[in-house]
Amino acid sequence: MWMLYPLFQKCRALLCQRRSQVIRFYFLLYGTTFFLVLPLLCLDLRHSVYYFRLKSSNQEGIRLQRENDQRLAKTQQIIQMYAESLSKSNKSTPLLHSENIDVGITVVTVSRNRRYKGGYQPRHLTQGLGRLVDLINTSNTELKYGIFLCNVDGDPDSYHEAKSLNSTFTTFQKFKEKQTKFVDIFEKEKLDYIYCIEETLKRNASNVFMIEDDSYPHYDLFIVLEKVLKYDKQKEKLKTNNVTFIKFYHPERLLGYISLEMERLPELIAFGAVFGTVLTVLVMFCLFKESDQNVQLLWLLNVIYFSLLALAIGRVNLIELRRFSAHMYQFTQSPSCCTQAMLFPQDGAMSMVKHLKEVTCKTGYGKDTALEEIRRRGHYKALMVQPNLFIHTGLFSTVRQRMVNPYLLGK
């Protein structure tokens, strides 16, 4: 036995040496990644853990205003060209219809122009409508669309931007003259929403797409929308469909892995497990192929590495990779917050209108909360498409009657 002792000592020393190689490798991998590479790459990447607000809110507001002006310059030309084509043909272009449509796109609007300091004219409504017209005319769409403007401003005569678009777009105008009696602002918002949905349904729309006027569409909106509707129809054939609404926007600050949404944590773990397994195979075959290292331990270290990597970069940034193809967009259960862009199938729209009329909204109980409560109480399904297909551009909140922090808006 004493002759085997030196051999045992050599084997032990060799294993310790290889173990120390593994420790050094992962120490170098973690340290280089999280303290050198990512800080350099993600310093200006919003929603990453390395993003610091080095600029003031005023500077961020100036940046957003500059981007706003660039969008407005493009969309104004599109609106003008569209209006000219209407005047020449005396009717809507073939790709837009006024009734018996597959999707009625209704842009709900109130004036924000008179709220900005210094008389700045953001003209969100013009931007959104121009973008929608451009996308419909340039996308390879198969469905029949109608674009409607729903003006719910309490002083319609002073809302010059909406008035200038009345001759170009079919307009639903809730008030004919200035209102002197007002209900609670949250209840008004709910009543306005009901009015706009009902007016769209009168056009015999199979789907009602409600968009708030400060929501700017992404370039692949209609490609993804038609994929969603085709999927919806397939589910209907199987008689398993009970979708009441589908959200196409959710605030980016609420899309991270650290969330109350049930699917986020499994998604993080799955990301770490998939890429961790790949790295484990590479490490075993390329670096430590002659060692007797614990594979489970290596796999765990790699899973933790990629999970931390995902958290550091931020889920919002990672899901942007899904824009590579319309087939890669993700369906999840809809969270309760926010109504910037929502698609209602005809039956779902009528159901929601019926139930919304039975509740009263107030501070702390807005229409988004009411919709979620109705959905939950009635056991309806509601979905959300990710990544976002709209950018939130408005710096003035019409419900809270104040300017919002520019860092809370989209990119």
C-alpha positions as a printed NumPy array, in Angstrom:
array([[  0.   ,   0.   ,   0.   ],
       [  2.828,   2.38 ,   0.862],
       [  3.989,   2.136,  -2.791],
       [  0.641,   3.531,  -3.971],
       [  0.863,   6.569,  -1.699],
       [  3.189,   8.649,  -3.988],
       [  0.858,   7.905,  -6.916],
       [ -2.114,   9.082,  -4.859],
       [ -0.273,  12.29 ,  -3.988],
       [  0.52 ,  12.975,  -7.64 ],
       [ -3.11 ,  12.384,  -8.686],
       [ -4.339,  14.681,  -5.917],
       [ -1.916,  17.421,  -6.939],
       [ -2.982,  17.063, -10.563],
       [ -6.685,  17.333,  -9.674],
       [ -6.031,  20.377,  -7.507],
       [ -4.095,  21.948, -10.311],
       [ -6.95 ,  21.352, -12.771],
       [ -9.48 ,  22.592, -10.239],
       [ -7.479,  25.774,  -9.836],
       [ -7.453,  26.125, -13.631],
       [-11.24 ,  25.995, -13.633],
       [-11.439,  28.538, -10.824],
       [ -9.058,  30.885, -12.632],
       [-10.976,  30.469, -15.89 ],
       [-14.351,  31.376, -14.373],
       [-12.885,  34.14 , -12.252],
       [-11.446,  35.654, -15.429],
       [-14.683,  35.071, -17.396],
       [-16.954,  36.665, -14.794],
       [-14.587,  39.512, -14.014],
       [-13.86 ,  40.421, -17.63 ],
       [-17.524,  40.213, -18.638],
       [-19.181,  42.111, -15.797],
       [-16.477,  44.584, -14.861],
       [-14.85 ,  45.388, -18.186],
       [-16.731,  44.392, -21.345],
       [-20.361,  45.062, -20.325],
       [-19.679,  48.415, -18.625],
       [-18.052,  49.644, -21.841],
       [-20.778,  48.276, -24.134],
       [-23.832,  49.072, -21.977],
       [-23.004,  52.442, -20.451],
       [-25.504,  54.178, -22.765],
       [-27.827,  51.183, -23.15 ],
       [-31.13 ,  52.078, -21.559],
       [-32.639,  49.456, -19.228],
       [-29.257,  47.789, -18.606],
       [-27.822,  47.808, -15.079],
       [-24.919,  49.915, -16.341],
       [-27.11 ,  52.736, -17.636],
       [-26.7  ,  55.835, -15.528],
       [-28.7  ,  59.001, -16.006],
       [-25.747,  61.262, -16.483],
       [-27.866,  63.734, -18.39 ],
       [-30.49 ,  65.926, -16.797],
       [-34.192,  65.532, -17.47 ],
       [-33.993,  68.8  , -19.387],
       [-31.356,  67.364, -21.725],
       [-33.404,  64.204, -22.212],
       [-36.456,  66.327, -23.015],
       [-34.434,  68.213, -25.636],
       [-33.362,  64.913, -27.203],
       [-36.957,  63.674, -27.353],
       [-38.089,  67.004, -28.828],
       [-35.445,  66.725, -31.536],
       [-36.604,  63.204, -32.42 ],
       [-40.193,  64.431, -32.331],
       [-39.413,  67.152, -34.873],
       [-37.704,  64.655, -37.177],
       [-40.723,  62.347, -37.123],
       [-43.083,  65.264, -37.663],
       [-41.176,  66.504, -40.733],
       [-41.58 ,  63.08 , -42.389],
       [-45.183,  62.439, -41.428],
       [-46.398,  65.902, -42.412],
       [-45.268,  65.205, -45.977],
       [-47.033,  61.842, -45.94 ],
       [-50.283,  63.415, -44.714],
       [-50.048,  66.119, -47.371],
       [-49.461,  63.595, -50.152],
       [-52.335,  61.443, -48.883],
       [-54.677,  64.449, -48.739],
       [-53.719,  65.406, -52.286],
       [-54.416,  61.876, -53.52 ],
       [-57.842,  62.027, -51.881],
       [-58.708,  65.341, -53.502],
       [-57.73 ,  64.016, -56.929],
       [-59.64 ,  60.752, -56.652],
       [-62.448,  62.179, -54.484],
       [-62.378,  58.96 , -52.461],
       [-60.158,  56.961, -50.154],
       [-57.186,  55.106, -51.53 ],
       [-57.812,  51.397, -52.275],
       [-55.963,  50.301, -49.151],
       [-58.203,  52.295, -46.803],
       [-61.94 ,  51.848, -46.313],
       [-64.673,  53.459, -44.228],
       [-66.883,  50.447, -43.404],
       [-67.141,  46.642, -43.578],
       [-63.503,  46.405, -42.601],
       [-61.295,  43.8  , -40.972],
       [-59.56 ,  46.284, -38.675],
       [-60.878,  49.687, -37.681],
       [-57.923,  51.716, -36.404],
       [-59.199,  54.501, -34.187],
       [-56.821,  57.131, -32.855],
       [-58.219,  58.679, -29.664],
       [-57.093,  62.267, -29.267],
       [-57.264,  65.326, -27.057],
       [-55.195,  68.464, -27.423],
       [-51.753,  68.423, -25.848],
       [-50.411,  71.364, -27.846],
       [-51.725,  74.004, -25.487],
       [-50.116,  72.244, -22.523],
       [-46.449,  72.475, -23.51 ],
       [-44.297,  75.3  , -22.215],
       [-43.183,  77.946, -24.659],
       [-45.955,  77.166, -27.128],
       [-44.162,  74.109, -28.523],
       [-46.297,  72.161, -31.012],
       [-45.433,  68.422, -30.799],
       [-48.362,  67.387, -33.036],
       [-48.399,  63.773, -31.92 ],
       [-51.667,  63.167, -33.745],
       [-50.189,  64.127, -37.118],
       [-47.192,  61.906, -36.479],
       [-49.268,  58.869, -35.598],
       [-51.753,  59.213, -38.457],
       [-49.026,  59.882, -41.013],
       [-47.072,  56.866, -39.854],
       [-50.159,  54.62 , -40.052],
       [-50.946,  55.744, -43.603],
       [-47.347,  55.215, -44.662],
       [-47.145,  51.725, -43.136],
       [-50.431,  50.568, -44.656],
       [-49.379,  51.76 , -48.087],
       [-45.894,  50.272, -47.902],
       [-46.601,  46.994, -46.074],
       [-47.804,  43.938, -47.945],
       [-51.175,  43.901, -46.184],
       [-53.962,  41.435, -46.932],
       [-56.764,  42.821, -44.758],
       [-59.135,  45.761, -45.173],
       [-58.274,  48.691, -42.919],
       [-59.97 ,  51.899, -41.932],
       [-58.287,  54.763, -40.082],
       [-60.528,  56.917, -37.902],
       [-59.864,  59.977, -35.809],
       [-61.83 ,  60.138, -32.552],
       [-61.73 ,  63.687, -31.16 ],
       [-62.827,  63.704, -27.513],
       [-61.398,  67.122, -26.624],
       [-63.611,  69.17 , -24.326],
       [-62.965,  72.301, -26.41 ],
       [-63.051,  70.975, -29.993],
       [-62.993,  74.366, -31.722],
       [-59.628,  75.22 , -30.171],
       [-58.07 ,  71.896, -31.147],
       [-56.644,  73.144, -34.432],
       [-54.513,  70.107, -35.222],
       [-57.507,  67.754, -35.165],
       [-59.65 ,  70.218, -37.114],
       [-57.013,  70.411, -39.85 ],
       [-57.208,  66.628, -40.286],
       [-61.013,  66.326, -40.376],
       [-61.154,  66.598, -44.154],
       [-58.512,  63.905, -44.598],
       [-59.68 ,  61.273, -42.104],
       [-63.126,  60.095, -41.079],
       [-63.629,  61.79 , -37.723],
       [-65.794,  60.926, -34.732],
       [-66.266,  64.102, -32.697],
       [-67.801,  63.558, -29.288],
       [-68.468,  67.199, -28.387],
       [-69.836,  69.844, -30.715],
       [-68.981,  72.804, -28.495],
       [-66.867,  73.712, -25.502],
       [-67.781,  71.816, -22.336],
       [-68.449,  73.764, -19.172],
       [-69.393,  70.823, -16.943],
       [-66.798,  68.152, -16.349],
       [-66.873,  64.737, -14.74 ],
       [-63.868,  63.182, -13.008],
       [-60.971,  63.058, -15.479],
       [-60.617,  59.267, -15.102],
       [-64.327,  58.737, -15.671],
       [-64.203,  61.031, -18.704],
       [-61.357,  58.997, -20.147],
       [-63.407,  55.824, -19.739],
       [-66.506,  57.391, -21.325],
       [-64.395,  58.704, -24.205],
       [-62.977,  55.23 , -24.744],
       [-66.461,  53.719, -24.847],
       [-67.626,  56.349, -27.322],
       [-64.708,  55.719, -29.693],
       [-65.143,  51.922, -29.597],
       [-68.873,  52.181, -30.262],
       [-68.384,  54.571, -33.179],
       [-65.843,  52.19 , -34.707],
       [-68.182,  49.222, -34.276],
       [-70.846,  51.148, -36.203],
       [-68.529,  50.866, -39.197],
       [-68.937,  47.091, -39.028],
       [-65.33 ,  46.497, -38.069],
       [-64.356,  42.894, -37.292],
       [-61.629,  44.204, -34.997],
       [-61.268,  47.528, -33.213],
       [-57.706,  48.772, -32.781],
       [-57.694,  51.58 , -30.212],
       [-54.57 ,  53.756, -30.298],
       [-53.853,  56.79 , -28.119],
       [-52.624,  59.798, -30.075],
       [-49.119,  59.861, -28.553],
       [-48.35 ,  56.291, -29.665],
       [-46.048,  56.058, -32.672],
       [-46.163,  52.741, -34.608],
       [-43.153,  50.531, -35.226],
       [-42.26 ,  49.748, -38.847],
       [-43.409,  46.104, -38.678],
       [-46.758,  46.818, -36.984],
       [-48.997,  45.519, -39.771],
       [-46.831,  42.498, -40.545],
       [-47.103,  41.351, -36.929],
       [-50.752,  42.419, -36.629],
       [-51.794,  40.216, -39.525],
       [-49.821,  37.307, -38.071],
       [-51.7  ,  37.808, -34.796],
       [-55.093,  37.886, -36.505],
       [-54.326,  34.767, -38.539],
       [-53.328,  32.978, -35.333],
       [-56.522,  34.225, -33.696],
       [-58.661,  32.837, -36.52 ],
       [-56.975,  29.452, -36.307],
       [-57.748,  29.279, -32.607],
       [-61.348,  30.234, -33.336],
       [-61.728,  27.27 , -35.696],
       [-60.703,  25.012, -32.83 ],
       [-63.283,  26.735, -30.589],
       [-60.675,  27.466, -27.953],
       [-60.525,  31.211, -28.478],
       [-61.776,  33.594, -25.81 ],
       [-59.403,  36.516, -26.316],
       [-61.031,  39.798, -25.347],
       [-58.153,  42.127, -26.173],
       [-54.493,  42.095, -27.202],
       [-52.024,  44.764, -26.096],
       [-49.356,  45.985, -28.477],
       [-47.602,  48.286, -26.015],
       [-46.481,  48.105, -22.391],
       [-44.11 ,  50.59 , -20.691],
       [-40.539,  49.424, -21.183],
       [-39.632,  50.053, -17.561],
       [-42.148,  47.298, -16.651],
       [-40.84 ,  44.707, -19.12 ],
       [-37.804,  43.573, -17.148],
       [-37.084,  40.176, -15.607],
       [-37.685,  41.533, -12.106],
       [-41.46 ,  41.636, -12.314],
       [-44.699,  40.243, -10.904],
       [-45.488,  38.67 , -14.287],
       [-45.275,  34.91 , -13.885],
       [-43.522,  34.132, -17.176],
       [-40.484,  36.367, -16.621],
       [-38.531,  34.213, -14.127],
       [-38.902,  30.963, -16.144],
       [-37.829,  32.939, -19.206],
       [-34.666,  34.07 , -17.406],
       [-33.903,  30.538, -16.212],
       [-34.521,  29.127, -19.701],
       [-32.134,  31.69 , -21.203],
       [-29.438,  30.747, -18.715],
       [-30.021,  27.001, -19.145],
       [-29.911,  27.012, -22.957],
       [-26.805,  29.139, -23.365],
       [-25.215,  27.671, -20.242],
       [-25.493,  24.2  , -21.741],
       [-23.862,  25.363, -24.957],
       [-20.991,  26.946, -23.053],
       [-20.585,  23.823, -20.909],
       [-20.122,  21.691, -24.022],
       [-17.583,  24.14 , -25.421],
       [-15.664,  24.355, -22.143],
       [-15.543,  20.576, -21.684],
       [-14.368,  19.838, -25.206],
       [-12.086,  22.792, -25.804],
       [-10.555,  23.658, -22.417],
       [-10.875,  20.834, -19.922],
       [-11.402,  17.801, -22.112],
       [ -8.754,  15.754, -20.295],
       [ -9.931,  16.555, -16.812],
       [-12.327,  14.812, -14.504],
       [-14.175,  18.003, -13.692],
       [-17.665,  17.884, -12.24 ],
       [-19.905,  18.506, -15.254],
       [-22.85 ,  19.515, -13.073],
       [-20.749,  22.178, -11.363],
       [-19.502,  23.554, -14.682],
       [-23.056,  23.625, -16.011],
       [-24.304,  25.455, -12.932],
       [-21.537,  28.07 , -13.199],
       [-22.417,  28.616, -16.864],
       [-26.154,  28.875, -16.19 ],
       [-25.505,  31.464, -13.476],
       [-23.167,  33.318, -15.828],
       [-25.765,  33.674, -18.601],
       [-28.574,  34.453, -16.158],
       [-26.516,  37.308, -14.719],
       [-25.613,  38.36 , -18.245],
       [-29.305,  38.599, -19.17 ],
       [-30.091,  40.584, -16.036],
       [-27.187,  42.953, -16.697],
       [-28.108,  43.644, -20.33 ],
       [-31.814,  43.873, -19.553],
       [-34.774,  41.927, -20.884],
       [-36.052,  44.932, -22.862],
       [-32.845,  44.96 , -24.886],
       [-32.702,  41.2  , -25.376],
       [-36.262,  40.866, -26.693],
       [-35.407,  43.425, -29.369],
       [-33.687,  40.503, -31.115],
       [-37.159,  39.093, -31.778],
       [-37.725,  41.835, -34.36 ],
       [-35.58 ,  39.779, -36.716],
       [-38.789,  38.069, -37.867],
       [-42.509,  38.547, -37.314],
       [-42.666,  34.857, -36.365],
       [-40.384,  35.491, -33.394],
       [-42.653,  37.951, -31.572],
       [-43.744,  36.684, -28.187],
       [-47.276,  36.183, -26.827],
       [-47.72 ,  36.487, -23.069],
       [-50.563,  37.066, -20.667],
       [-51.524,  40.735, -20.592],
       [-50.558,  42.773, -17.518],
       [-53.071,  45.244, -16.119],
       [-51.316,  48.537, -16.836],
       [-51.795,  50.889, -19.731],
       [-53.961,  51.167, -22.844],
       [-51.805,  52.976, -25.43 ],
       [-52.479,  50.407, -28.173],
       [-55.1  ,  47.676, -27.792],
       [-56.788,  45.408, -30.317],
       [-60.333,  44.253, -29.525],
       [-62.034,  41.529, -31.587],
       [-65.615,  42.602, -32.298],
       [-67.146,  40.379, -29.589],
       [-64.5  ,  41.441, -27.093],
       [-65.118,  45.114, -27.852],
       [-68.848,  44.773, -27.285],
       [-68.279,  42.844, -24.045],
       [-65.843,  45.401, -22.668],
       [-68.114,  48.308, -23.572],
       [-71.034,  46.644, -21.813],
       [-69.051,  46.047, -18.621],
       [-67.272,  49.408, -18.648],
       [-70.651,  51.139, -18.597],
       [-71.375,  49.395, -15.307],
       [-68.338,  50.775, -13.434],
       [-67.216,  54.26 , -12.446],
       [-63.592,  55.276, -12.81 ],
       [-61.814,  57.642, -10.433],
       [-58.361,  58.436,  -9.103],
       [-56.6  ,  55.136,  -8.488],
       [-59.112,  53.258, -10.621],
       [-58.532,  54.144, -14.269],
       [-59.912,  52.415, -17.325],
       [-56.901,  50.078, -17.557],
       [-57.582,  48.839, -14.021],
       [-61.292,  48.515, -14.819],
       [-60.543,  46.481, -17.959],
       [-58.273,  44.135, -16.016],
       [-60.859,  43.664, -13.27 ],
       [-63.582,  42.945, -15.83 ],
       [-61.305,  40.47 , -17.614],
       [-60.419,  38.66 , -14.41 ],
       [-63.971,  38.581, -13.093],
       [-65.364,  37.297, -16.393],
       [-62.488,  34.796, -16.924],
       [-61.655,  36.402, -20.263],
       [-58.297,  35.966, -21.938],
       [-56.062,  38.913, -22.702],
       [-52.696,  38.754, -24.446],
       [-49.744,  41.033, -25.013],
       [-47.361,  41.039, -27.975],
       [-43.672,  41.618, -27.245],
       [-41.48 ,  43.472, -28.085],
       [-43.52 ,  46.666, -28.225],
       [-44.969,  47.717, -31.562],
       [-45.386,  51.346, -30.524],
       [-43.25 ,  54.102, -29.036],
       [-44.829,  56.317, -26.375],
       [-43.952,  59.9  , -27.334],
       [-46.173,  62.214, -25.27 ],
       [-44.477,  64.26 , -22.566],
       [-47.779,  65.588, -21.2  ],
       [-50.207,  63.293, -19.376],
       [-53.771,  64.366, -20.166],
       [-55.138,  62.301, -17.269],
       [-52.757,  63.567, -14.605],
       [-52.578,  67.03 , -16.169],
       [-48.81 ,  67.375, -15.845],
       [-45.556,  66.83 , -17.68 ],
       [-44.046,  63.381, -17.208],
       [-40.446,  62.398, -16.571],
       [-38.888,  62.   , -20.037],
       [-36.946,  58.963, -18.809],
       [-40.256,  57.104, -18.403],
       [-40.982,  57.263, -22.116],
       [-39.854,  54.768, -24.756],
       [-36.614,  54.915, -26.674]])
